[in-house]
Amino acid sequence: MTAACPACAAMPPVEDVVSDPALQFSLPTIHCAACIGKIERGLARMPGIGHVRVNLSLKRLSVEGHVDATRVQAALTDLGFEAYPLDMAALTNTRDDEGRKLLTRMAVAGFAMMNVMLLSVAVWSGAEDATRDLFHLISALITLPVVAYAGQPFYKNAWSALQVGRLNMDVPISLAIALAAGMSLFETLNSGEHAYFDAAVALTFFLLIGRYMDHQTRSAARSAAKELTALEVHTAEKVTDNGTETTPVSSLAVGDRVLVPSGARVPVDGTLTSGNGLMDRSFLTGESAAVPVAAGDLLQAGEINLAAPFTLEATAVGEDTTLRRIAALVETAENSRNSYTRMADKAAQFYAPAVHLLALFAFVMWMFIDGDLRHAINVAIAVLIITCPCALGLAVPAVSTAAISRLFSEGFLVKHASALERLAEVTHVVLDKTGTLTRPAAMVPEAMTAGERGVAKALAQASHHPLSRALLEQLTDTTAAPLSDIREVAGQGVEGMWGDTPVRLGRGHWLEAHFDGLGLRIGTDTAHQIEAPETLRDGVTDALAQIDLPCEVLTGDSEGPAQALAKHLSLPVTARARPEDKLARLDALAAQGERVLMIGDGLNDTAALASAHASIAPAVALEASRNAADVVILKEDFAALPLVLKVARATRDLSKQNFNIATIYNLFSIPLALAGFATPLAAALAMSISSITVLLNSQRMRRVK
């Protein structure tokens, strides 16, 4: 009986690994390992919970077990975290099967290349006659199945082009691999001195590297439009003559009455029909403060009810809701971006025909010169290999990879390598304010006792207000006091009972205090004022001072905070900008010939992020915004932001240098191949040297400061 591999034995059963979680939630406010621990420990105590996993990079929670989504969401709210159920059916097919196949083929080709190279060294060292033939035969047994398998991406693309009467860069690649392998087999079977199996498999390996880089460059991480759709509400409480019934949102019609519970998202656009309310519109408008609403006011899908349950009458459902219209804007913008064409693609238009004609010319010329068919074929193969576009194909991806690595070490995650070329072309910068340049803050008075801090934390945990979340960040080491009868008063604050003592956290005038800001009142005692200034993110001032481009701010916030920021940063600021306004401003700048870099974090920025020439989002941004952006800032500090633009410009310059290297290489190597001075193996080595030169030049990216 065969012993099991220890690593395999330690792995859980396959079905446990691949099983889909029962529930998934988006957690936009988590930011560290402490958040993960708090959530996992807090949910583990709930009955019915089987397993809890938090993915910090995706800001996503997976919950397995027999438990209701509403209960999990309520528990997360009690823990002080925002949570929104995700419809995983809307995030279908996130696996990158094509990338996995390319990576597998590349690994197979690389392993085979190392083994064939070892056999070639033995031949170069002086192996003769039967020994040489044996090494060649072993090389053939390794190479032929490997190039047949690993080279399939090139063969399929070449065949597709030939079927419609076209040539592409994969046609000469496929022809070179096939001729090198076929000629080597012919030489082996006829006891020839030279076989070029190492050239064939090395050529396949290096080209697969370029193809994989190209694939990673072109494939988006996920569609931001799908992320927005996944954040939609999929069930609603429809009000009927017999009470309420849970029904799919897709079945709602205009005129239906819907009950929206506390803390829930509004499922459709509609008119408020009962009492007053308090709404969190930060995902839609960028406003940092909660918005009070009254009966008759229009509510939009995606807003969050921060106060008591209310009812609304649906005025727009399905594709007509605000959330769907924003998703449509994003999808349109993403599709328009795909028209971007890299320099290597442009070169392909004339490169492939020229290579074939050159190889055919070499074959005819040498048949005319000496009439040796074998020699003429070898020269033609050498020309095909030496002119192989490997260095050309690596020119941009090699630099992009070095740039991406450099930026990641500095705290920037680049999602699309092509974004670096667009960042280098940026001429104007547009920034969001709330959540991007600024963040909510709360300053707990030193005069507050431990008990009062515990009351403040308990009340803040019961609210979705941004200031409550900021206050919770300052009370992480405080134990929440046991309160009862907690309720949120629309537009005012949160109140409850601490034993027999009434307690309140909210606006100063509601607390009967002399100040207007946030405060805490215990019973009849004098209210404590809690300073809640909107603070700039670290490094914002330094970053804007170093960016040598015109900048402006577009924000959904009100005039007061917007103008205060404008005065502090000496930048033009536009307040109360809706998603359509931001998109219109970007279109206007583009019409003036500007190439805009958009930096934002909210749902109202998502369409602008996707349509801008290039885009950046902070790590704390809404997941849909992070997916729409080209670059995500992983650090809290913005001081290194100018480095992104400097690295992007260096990427452009080094890419051009790599194209020049490839051109010079061809100018020197092609005449040598045509003259018959380069065997197919020498051609493969020359091709490899050109690729290595390109890669080494790309590493100069590390010197950028």
KAJO-V923429 format. One record per residue. PSI is psi in degrees with one decimal (none if undefined). OMEGA is omega in degrees with one decimal (999 if undefined). Layout:
psi=PSI omega=OMEGA
psi=PSI omega=OMEGA
This chain:
psi=129.6 omega=-176.6
psi=133.3 omega=179.0
psi=142.0 omega=179.6
psi=146.1 omega=174.3
psi=132.2 omega=-179.2
psi=-38.8 omega=179.9
psi=-40.1 omega=179.8
psi=-38.6 omega=-179.2
psi=-29.9 omega=-179.1
psi=-15.7 omega=-178.9
psi=147.0 omega=175.1
psi=162.1 omega=178.8
psi=152.4 omega=-175.8
psi=-42.2 omega=-177.9
psi=-27.8 omega=178.3
psi=-31.0 omega=-177.0
psi=-41.0 omega=-172.2
psi=-4.0 omega=-176.6
psi=139.9 omega=-179.8
psi=139.6 omega=177.4
psi=150.4 omega=-178.1
psi=-41.3 omega=-176.7
psi=146.0 omega=174.2
psi=143.6 omega=-177.7
psi=147.0 omega=169.7
psi=130.9 omega=-179.7
psi=81.4 omega=-172.0
psi=-16.4 omega=-173.8
psi=-1.7 omega=178.9
psi=147.9 omega=-175.3
psi=-0.6 omega=-177.2
psi=175.7 omega=-179.5
psi=-29.1 omega=178.7
psi=-37.1 omega=176.8
psi=-43.2 omega=-179.9
psi=-48.3 omega=-179.0
psi=-40.6 omega=-179.0
psi=-42.4 omega=-179.0
psi=-47.4 omega=-176.2
psi=-40.2 omega=178.5
psi=-38.9 omega=-178.2
psi=-40.9 omega=-178.5
psi=-27.2 omega=-178.0
psi=-23.9 omega=-178.9
psi=-10.1 omega=-178.5
psi=135.9 omega=176.4
psi=138.4 omega=179.1
psi=-11.7 omega=-179.9
psi=126.2 omega=177.5
psi=-53.0 omega=-177.8
psi=143.1 omega=-179.1
psi=130.7 omega=177.1
psi=133.6 omega=177.2
psi=125.9 omega=176.3
psi=108.8 omega=-174.5
psi=-39.9 omega=-177.3
psi=-38.9 omega=177.5
psi=-10.5 omega=-174.6
psi=53.1 omega=-174.8
psi=143.3 omega=179.9
psi=132.4 omega=174.6
psi=128.6 omega=-179.0
psi=122.7 omega=176.6
psi=143.8 omega=178.9
psi=-178.1 omega=-179.8
psi=89.2 omega=-176.1
psi=148.1 omega=-178.2
psi=140.0 omega=-178.4
psi=-35.4 omega=-179.7
psi=-39.5 omega=179.1
psi=-41.4 omega=178.9
psi=-44.0 omega=-179.7
psi=-39.9 omega=177.9
psi=-39.8 omega=178.7
psi=-40.2 omega=178.2
psi=-37.9 omega=176.6
psi=-42.2 omega=178.0
psi=-29.6 omega=178.3
psi=-7.6 omega=177.4
psi=22.3 omega=-178.0
psi=140.6 omega=170.3
psi=143.7 omega=178.4
psi=133.7 omega=179.9
psi=124.4 omega=-179.3
psi=139.5 omega=178.4
psi=136.1 omega=173.4
psi=101.4 omega=-175.2
psi=-18.6 omega=175.7
psi=-25.0 omega=178.6
psi=-9.3 omega=178.6
psi=42.5 omega=-171.8
psi=150.3 omega=169.6
psi=54.4 omega=178.5
psi=-7.1 omega=179.5
psi=138.6 omega=179.5
psi=79.4 omega=-176.1
psi=-38.7 omega=-179.4
psi=-42.8 omega=178.7
psi=-39.4 omega=178.8
psi=-40.2 omega=179.4
psi=-43.3 omega=178.6
psi=-41.4 omega=-179.5
psi=-39.4 omega=178.5
psi=-45.6 omega=179.4
psi=-38.8 omega=179.6
psi=-41.0 omega=178.9
psi=-42.4 omega=179.0
psi=-45.2 omega=-179.3
psi=-39.8 omega=179.6
psi=-42.2 omega=178.5
psi=-43.2 omega=179.2
psi=-39.2 omega=-179.2
psi=-43.2 omega=-179.9
psi=-41.6 omega=-178.9
psi=-41.9 omega=179.8
psi=-36.5 omega=177.0
psi=-39.3 omega=177.1
psi=-41.9 omega=177.9
psi=-36.3 omega=179.4
psi=-36.8 omega=177.7
psi=-39.6 omega=178.2
psi=-39.7 omega=178.7
psi=-44.1 omega=179.8
psi=-27.1 omega=-177.0
psi=-4.3 omega=175.1
psi=9.3 omega=177.3
psi=136.0 omega=-176.2
psi=163.5 omega=172.5
psi=-123.4 omega=-172.4
psi=-37.5 omega=179.4
psi=-45.0 omega=178.4
psi=-43.6 omega=-179.8
psi=-36.8 omega=179.2
psi=-44.8 omega=178.5
psi=-40.2 omega=177.8
psi=-39.7 omega=-178.9
psi=-41.0 omega=176.8
psi=-40.3 omega=177.2
psi=-38.6 omega=178.6
psi=-42.0 omega=-179.5
psi=-30.2 omega=177.7
psi=-46.3 omega=-169.8
psi=-46.8 omega=-171.3
psi=-49.6 omega=177.3
psi=-30.7 omega=-178.8
psi=-48.2 omega=-179.2
psi=-29.2 omega=176.7
psi=-37.0 omega=-179.3
psi=-52.1 omega=-172.3
psi=-27.3 omega=-177.2
psi=5.8 omega=-175.8
psi=-37.8 omega=177.7
psi=-36.8 omega=179.9
psi=-42.1 omega=-178.2
psi=-44.1 omega=-177.5
psi=-43.5 omega=179.5
psi=-39.0 omega=178.1
psi=-43.8 omega=-179.3
psi=-39.2 omega=178.3
psi=-40.0 omega=179.1
psi=-43.3 omega=-179.1
psi=-33.3 omega=-179.8
psi=-28.1 omega=179.0
psi=15.2 omega=174.9
psi=30.4 omega=179.1
psi=165.1 omega=172.0
psi=141.1 omega=171.7
psi=-178.4 omega=-175.4
psi=-18.0 omega=179.3
psi=-18.6 omega=179.2
psi=-53.0 omega=176.4
psi=-32.5 omega=177.1
psi=-49.5 omega=-179.8
psi=-41.3 omega=-179.7
psi=-40.4 omega=179.6
psi=-44.1 omega=179.1
psi=-46.1 omega=-177.7
psi=-43.8 omega=-179.5
psi=-40.1 omega=179.2
psi=-44.7 omega=179.8
psi=-43.1 omega=-178.8
psi=-43.7 omega=179.7
psi=-36.3 omega=178.5
psi=-40.0 omega=177.7
psi=-40.2 omega=178.0
psi=-44.5 omega=179.3
psi=-39.2 omega=-178.9
psi=-45.1 omega=-179.0
psi=-20.4 omega=179.9
psi=20.5 omega=178.0
psi=36.3 omega=177.8
psi=158.1 omega=-178.4
psi=-30.8 omega=-172.9
psi=133.0 omega=170.7
psi=149.3 omega=-169.5
psi=37.3 omega=178.2
psi=-37.4 omega=178.6
psi=-35.6 omega=177.7
psi=-42.6 omega=-178.1
psi=-46.6 omega=-175.9
psi=-33.3 omega=176.6
psi=-40.8 omega=177.4
psi=-44.1 omega=179.3
psi=-44.5 omega=-177.7
psi=-49.6 omega=-177.3
psi=-37.7 omega=179.9
psi=-33.2 omega=176.5
psi=-33.4 omega=175.3
psi=-48.8 omega=178.8
psi=-39.8 omega=-178.9
psi=-38.6 omega=179.2
psi=-42.5 omega=177.1
psi=-42.2 omega=-179.9
psi=-40.8 omega=179.4
psi=-44.7 omega=-180.0
psi=-33.9 omega=179.7
psi=-41.3 omega=-170.9
psi=-23.7 omega=-175.7
psi=129.1 omega=177.4
psi=150.5 omega=179.2
psi=-50.1 omega=172.7
psi=154.2 omega=177.7
psi=127.3 omega=176.8
psi=-29.4 omega=177.8
psi=-38.1 omega=177.0
psi=-36.0 omega=178.3
psi=-40.0 omega=178.6
psi=-41.9 omega=179.1
psi=-37.1 omega=-179.5
psi=-23.8 omega=179.7
psi=-3.5 omega=179.4
psi=156.1 omega=172.6
psi=136.1 omega=-175.4
psi=-10.1 omega=171.8
psi=154.7 omega=-179.2
psi=158.3 omega=177.0
psi=97.9 omega=-179.1
psi=131.3 omega=-179.7
psi=123.8 omega=178.7
psi=179.2 omega=179.1
psi=-23.2 omega=-177.8
psi=12.9 omega=-178.4
psi=-136.3 omega=178.3
psi=151.4 omega=176.6
psi=139.9 omega=178.5
psi=125.8 omega=-176.2
psi=150.7 omega=176.4
psi=140.1 omega=179.3
psi=-32.2 omega=-178.6
psi=-20.3 omega=-178.7
psi=-4.9 omega=179.3
psi=149.0 omega=179.0
psi=160.8 omega=176.4
psi=131.8 omega=-178.7
psi=-17.3 omega=177.7
psi=146.6 omega=175.4
psi=135.7 omega=-174.8
psi=134.8 omega=174.6
psi=127.6 omega=179.6
psi=109.9 omega=-179.1
psi=165.9 omega=175.6
psi=135.7 omega=177.8
psi=0.9 omega=-176.9
psi=158.5 omega=174.8
psi=147.8 omega=173.8
psi=124.6 omega=-173.1
psi=-27.7 omega=-177.9
psi=164.2 omega=171.5
psi=140.6 omega=-179.1
psi=178.1 omega=179.8
psi=130.9 omega=179.5
psi=128.2 omega=-176.5
psi=-2.9 omega=-177.9
psi=119.2 omega=170.8
psi=-155.3 omega=179.1
psi=168.8 omega=178.8
psi=171.3 omega=177.8
psi=120.3 omega=-171.4
psi=140.9 omega=171.1
psi=107.5 omega=-179.5
psi=16.1 omega=-174.0
psi=-31.8 omega=-179.7
psi=-24.1 omega=-176.5
psi=-35.9 omega=-173.2
psi=-18.4 omega=-176.1
psi=0.2 omega=179.2
psi=133.6 omega=-177.7
psi=-21.9 omega=-177.7
psi=150.1 omega=175.9
psi=152.0 omega=-174.3
psi=119.3 omega=175.5
psi=142.1 omega=178.6
psi=158.6 omega=-179.5
psi=167.3 omega=180.0
psi=133.5 omega=-178.5
psi=-15.9 omega=179.1
psi=149.6 omega=179.6
psi=130.6 omega=176.6
psi=151.5 omega=-176.5
psi=147.4 omega=176.4
psi=134.9 omega=179.9
psi=-21.7 omega=176.5
psi=157.9 omega=-177.6
psi=130.6 omega=177.5
psi=114.3 omega=-177.2
psi=-7.6 omega=-174.8
psi=-144.6 omega=-175.6
psi=158.5 omega=177.6
psi=147.5 omega=177.8
psi=170.1 omega=176.5
psi=152.6 omega=176.9
psi=160.4 omega=175.8
psi=122.6 omega=-174.5
psi=129.9 omega=175.5
psi=-17.1 omega=177.4
psi=131.9 omega=-178.4
psi=167.4 omega=175.2
psi=-129.1 omega=-175.8
psi=-12.2 omega=-176.4
psi=-5.5 omega=-177.7
psi=161.0 omega=-179.4
psi=-44.0 omega=-177.3
psi=-42.0 omega=178.7
psi=-37.6 omega=179.7
psi=-37.3 omega=176.7
psi=-42.0 omega=177.4
psi=-38.7 omega=178.8
psi=-39.1 omega=176.3
psi=-43.4 omega=-179.3
psi=-45.8 omega=-176.8
psi=-40.2 omega=177.9
psi=-43.8 omega=179.9
psi=-40.7 omega=179.9
psi=-42.0 omega=-178.9
psi=-36.6 omega=180.0
psi=-29.1 omega=179.7
psi=-27.0 omega=-174.8
psi=-7.0 omega=179.0
psi=-6.6 omega=179.7
psi=130.5 omega=-176.9
psi=131.2 omega=-178.4
psi=160.5 omega=-178.9
psi=-35.8 omega=-179.3
psi=-33.7 omega=178.4
psi=-39.1 omega=178.6
psi=-39.3 omega=179.5
psi=-29.9 omega=-177.0
psi=-22.1 omega=-176.5
psi=-33.0 omega=-180.0
psi=-12.2 omega=-174.2
psi=-48.3 omega=-175.0
psi=-50.0 omega=178.0
psi=-37.4 omega=-178.7
psi=-39.8 omega=-179.9
psi=-44.8 omega=-179.3
psi=-43.5 omega=179.7
psi=-38.0 omega=180.0
psi=-44.0 omega=178.7
psi=-40.9 omega=177.6
psi=-40.3 omega=177.6
psi=-42.5 omega=179.7
psi=-43.5 omega=-179.7
psi=-48.8 omega=-178.9
psi=-41.8 omega=-177.6
psi=-45.7 omega=-177.2
psi=-27.4 omega=171.9
psi=-36.1 omega=178.8
psi=-35.3 omega=-176.3
psi=-53.3 omega=-175.1
psi=-7.3 omega=176.8
psi=12.0 omega=-179.1
psi=107.8 omega=-176.3
psi=-44.0 omega=-178.8
psi=-45.0 omega=-179.3
psi=-41.1 omega=-179.4
psi=-40.5 omega=178.5
psi=-41.3 omega=179.3
psi=-40.7 omega=178.6
psi=-42.3 omega=179.1
psi=-41.6 omega=177.3
psi=-44.4 omega=179.9
psi=-40.2 omega=178.7
psi=-44.4 omega=178.8
psi=-42.6 omega=-177.9
psi=-45.3 omega=-173.9
psi=-25.9 omega=176.3
psi=8.9 omega=179.5
psi=135.5 omega=-174.8
psi=32.7 omega=-178.7
psi=-50.1 omega=179.0
psi=-38.3 omega=178.0
psi=-41.8 omega=180.0
psi=-28.4 omega=-179.9
psi=-10.6 omega=-172.4
psi=-49.4 omega=-180.0
psi=-49.7 omega=-178.4
psi=-35.0 omega=-179.3
psi=-43.9 omega=178.0
psi=-42.5 omega=-179.0
psi=-42.3 omega=180.0
psi=-44.2 omega=178.0
psi=-39.4 omega=179.8
psi=-42.1 omega=179.8
psi=-42.3 omega=178.3
psi=-43.2 omega=-180.0
psi=-46.3 omega=-178.3
psi=-36.5 omega=179.1
psi=-38.2 omega=178.3
psi=-20.9 omega=178.8
psi=1.5 omega=176.8
psi=24.5 omega=178.6
psi=126.1 omega=178.2
psi=111.9 omega=179.0
psi=119.3 omega=-174.8
psi=-26.6 omega=-178.0
psi=119.3 omega=-178.1
psi=-32.7 omega=179.2
psi=-19.8 omega=-179.7
psi=-29.9 omega=-179.0
psi=-37.4 omega=177.8
psi=-36.9 omega=179.0
psi=-35.9 omega=177.2
psi=-33.5 omega=179.3
psi=-19.6 omega=-177.4
psi=-1.0 omega=-175.1
psi=137.2 omega=178.4
psi=-8.1 omega=-176.5
psi=142.1 omega=-177.8
psi=129.0 omega=175.9
psi=130.6 omega=-176.3
psi=144.5 omega=168.1
psi=161.7 omega=-179.8
psi=-70.1 omega=-171.5
psi=121.7 omega=179.6
psi=-17.0 omega=179.6
psi=-64.6 omega=176.8
psi=-28.8 omega=-177.1
psi=165.2 omega=175.4
psi=145.4 omega=179.1
psi=146.8 omega=179.9
psi=158.1 omega=176.6
psi=136.4 omega=-179.2
psi=108.2 omega=-178.7
psi=125.0 omega=-179.2
psi=140.0 omega=178.4
psi=-23.2 omega=-177.3
psi=-13.5 omega=-179.6
psi=132.8 omega=179.0
psi=172.0 omega=178.9
psi=-38.3 omega=178.5
psi=-42.2 omega=179.1
psi=-36.7 omega=176.4
psi=-38.9 omega=177.9
psi=-38.6 omega=176.9
psi=-44.9 omega=179.7
psi=-41.1 omega=-179.9
psi=-42.6 omega=-179.2
psi=-41.2 omega=178.4
psi=-40.3 omega=-179.4
psi=-34.9 omega=179.5
psi=-23.1 omega=-177.7
psi=2.1 omega=-176.1
psi=147.4 omega=175.3
psi=2.1 omega=-175.9
psi=139.5 omega=-180.0
psi=-36.7 omega=179.2
psi=-33.0 omega=176.5
psi=-41.3 omega=178.6
psi=-37.8 omega=177.1
psi=-37.7 omega=178.6
psi=-38.8 omega=179.2
psi=-33.9 omega=178.9
psi=-27.8 omega=-179.8
psi=-8.4 omega=-176.2
psi=31.2 omega=-176.7
psi=-29.1 omega=-178.7
psi=6.3 omega=-177.9
psi=139.9 omega=176.1
psi=128.0 omega=-178.3
psi=138.3 omega=179.1
psi=150.1 omega=177.8
psi=109.2 omega=-179.8
psi=159.9 omega=176.4
psi=164.7 omega=177.0
psi=40.4 omega=-179.9
psi=133.2 omega=174.9
psi=153.3 omega=-179.7
psi=129.8 omega=179.4
psi=120.7 omega=-173.9
psi=126.1 omega=176.1
psi=2.8 omega=-175.2
psi=-58.5 omega=-177.9
psi=-156.3 omega=-177.5
psi=139.2 omega=178.3
psi=161.0 omega=179.2
psi=-169.1 omega=-179.4
psi=128.3 omega=174.8
psi=90.3 omega=-169.1
psi=-117.3 omega=177.0
psi=6.7 omega=-175.1
psi=125.2 omega=175.4
psi=138.8 omega=-179.9
psi=147.5 omega=-178.8
psi=142.7 omega=172.5
psi=117.4 omega=-178.0
psi=-155.3 omega=-175.9
psi=147.6 omega=-175.8
psi=-43.9 omega=-177.0
psi=-28.2 omega=177.2
psi=-29.7 omega=178.4
psi=2.7 omega=-177.2
psi=40.5 omega=179.8
psi=171.5 omega=-177.1
psi=-3.1 omega=-178.6
psi=165.4 omega=-176.9
psi=-14.4 omega=-174.5
psi=-153.8 omega=-177.5
psi=142.0 omega=179.1
psi=168.0 omega=178.1
psi=133.4 omega=178.3
psi=130.2 omega=177.8
psi=112.8 omega=179.8
psi=-127.4 omega=-179.3
psi=7.4 omega=179.9
psi=162.3 omega=175.7
psi=136.6 omega=-177.3
psi=140.2 omega=172.5
psi=128.3 omega=175.2
psi=129.8 omega=178.2
psi=107.4 omega=180.0
psi=133.4 omega=-178.7
psi=65.8 omega=-180.0
psi=150.5 omega=174.0
psi=112.2 omega=-172.3
psi=149.8 omega=174.8
psi=146.0 omega=173.3
psi=151.4 omega=178.2
psi=135.0 omega=174.2
psi=-3.7 omega=-177.2
psi=-47.4 omega=-178.1
psi=-46.5 omega=179.6
psi=-41.0 omega=-177.7
psi=-46.4 omega=-178.6
psi=-31.3 omega=178.6
psi=-28.6 omega=-176.9
psi=-17.3 omega=178.4
psi=117.0 omega=-174.5
psi=43.7 omega=-179.9
psi=153.2 omega=175.3
psi=136.5 omega=-177.8
psi=151.7 omega=173.4
psi=162.2 omega=-177.3
psi=130.8 omega=172.2
psi=121.8 omega=-176.6
psi=147.5 omega=174.6
psi=-3.6 omega=-177.9
psi=170.5 omega=-177.0
psi=172.5 omega=-174.2
psi=-39.4 omega=-175.9
psi=-62.1 omega=178.7
psi=-34.0 omega=-178.4
psi=-45.9 omega=-179.0
psi=-31.7 omega=175.8
psi=-40.7 omega=177.8
psi=-40.7 omega=179.9
psi=-41.6 omega=179.9
psi=-39.5 omega=-177.2
psi=-39.9 omega=-175.3
psi=-7.5 omega=-178.2
psi=46.9 omega=179.0
psi=148.2 omega=172.8
psi=132.8 omega=-176.7
psi=133.9 omega=173.7
psi=121.8 omega=-177.6
psi=166.4 omega=177.6
psi=39.3 omega=179.9
psi=120.4 omega=176.5
psi=169.2 omega=178.5
psi=-40.9 omega=179.6
psi=-34.4 omega=179.3
psi=-41.8 omega=179.4
psi=-42.5 omega=179.3
psi=-40.3 omega=179.0
psi=-39.0 omega=178.9
psi=-41.6 omega=177.8
psi=-39.8 omega=177.9
psi=-38.5 omega=179.4
psi=-41.5 omega=177.8
psi=-39.9 omega=178.6
psi=-37.2 omega=178.6
psi=-25.5 omega=177.6
psi=2.3 omega=179.7
psi=4.6 omega=179.6
psi=146.1 omega=173.4
psi=110.3 omega=-163.6
psi=135.9 omega=167.8
psi=120.5 omega=178.8
psi=131.5 omega=177.4
psi=115.9 omega=-177.5
psi=173.1 omega=-173.4
psi=-15.6 omega=-172.2
psi=172.7 omega=177.3
psi=-33.6 omega=179.1
psi=-12.6 omega=178.5
psi=-9.4 omega=-168.7
psi=-46.6 omega=180.0
psi=-40.1 omega=178.5
psi=-40.4 omega=178.1
psi=-40.3 omega=-177.4
psi=-30.3 omega=-175.6
psi=-19.2 omega=-178.7
psi=159.5 omega=178.2
psi=-36.0 omega=173.5
psi=158.6 omega=-174.2
psi=150.1 omega=-179.4
psi=141.2 omega=176.9
psi=144.9 omega=175.3
psi=161.1 omega=-177.3
psi=-25.1 omega=-179.4
psi=3.5 omega=-178.1
psi=162.0 omega=172.5
psi=143.8 omega=-175.3
psi=-38.5 omega=178.6
psi=-37.2 omega=178.6
psi=-40.3 omega=178.3
psi=-36.1 omega=-179.8
psi=-26.9 omega=178.0
psi=-24.1 omega=-175.7
psi=154.9 omega=176.6
psi=-32.7 omega=-177.2
psi=137.5 omega=176.6
psi=129.4 omega=178.6
psi=114.8 omega=-175.8
psi=-21.7 omega=-179.2
psi=159.2 omega=172.9
psi=-30.2 omega=-176.1
psi=131.4 omega=-179.9
psi=1.3 omega=-171.8
psi=-31.4 omega=-176.9
psi=5.5 omega=-178.1
psi=-41.9 omega=178.7
psi=-24.4 omega=179.3
psi=-32.7 omega=179.6
psi=-45.9 omega=-179.9
psi=-38.3 omega=179.2
psi=-43.4 omega=178.6
psi=-38.3 omega=178.8
psi=-42.6 omega=178.8
psi=-38.1 omega=175.9
psi=-36.2 omega=177.2
psi=-44.7 omega=177.8
psi=-46.6 omega=-177.4
psi=-45.5 omega=-179.3
psi=-32.7 omega=176.7
psi=-43.6 omega=177.2
psi=-40.0 omega=177.5
psi=-40.1 omega=179.1
psi=-37.9 omega=175.2
psi=-38.5 omega=178.0
psi=-40.4 omega=177.3
psi=-45.5 omega=179.3
psi=-38.1 omega=179.8
psi=-46.0 omega=179.3
psi=-40.3 omega=177.5
psi=-45.1 omega=-179.5
psi=-37.1 omega=-179.4
psi=-33.1 omega=-179.8
psi=-38.4 omega=-172.2
psi=-34.5 omega=-176.8
psi=-45.8 omega=177.1
psi=-37.8 omega=178.8
psi=-41.1 omega=178.8
psi=-42.3 omega=179.5
psi=-34.0 omega=-179.2
psi=-4.4 omega=178.1
psi=12.9 omega=-178.9
psi=-1.9 omega=-177.5
psi=118.3 omega=172.8
psi=165.9 omega=175.9
psi=-36.2 omega=178.5
psi=-43.4 omega=177.4
psi=-36.4 omega=178.2
psi=-41.0 omega=178.9
psi=-39.8 omega=178.0
psi=-41.8 omega=178.6
psi=-41.6 omega=177.8
psi=-42.1 omega=179.4
psi=-40.5 omega=179.6
psi=-40.9 omega=178.9
psi=-38.6 omega=179.1
psi=-42.5 omega=179.7
psi=-38.6 omega=178.3
psi=-42.6 omega=177.7
psi=-43.1 omega=-179.5
psi=-42.3 omega=179.4
psi=-39.7 omega=177.5
psi=-33.3 omega=-179.8
psi=-28.3 omega=-177.8
psi=-8.7 omega=174.5
psi=-12.2 omega=176.7
psi=-28.7 omega=-177.3
psi=-16.7 omega=-178.5
psi=-11.6 omega=-178.0
psi=131.7 omega=-178.4
psi=none omega=999
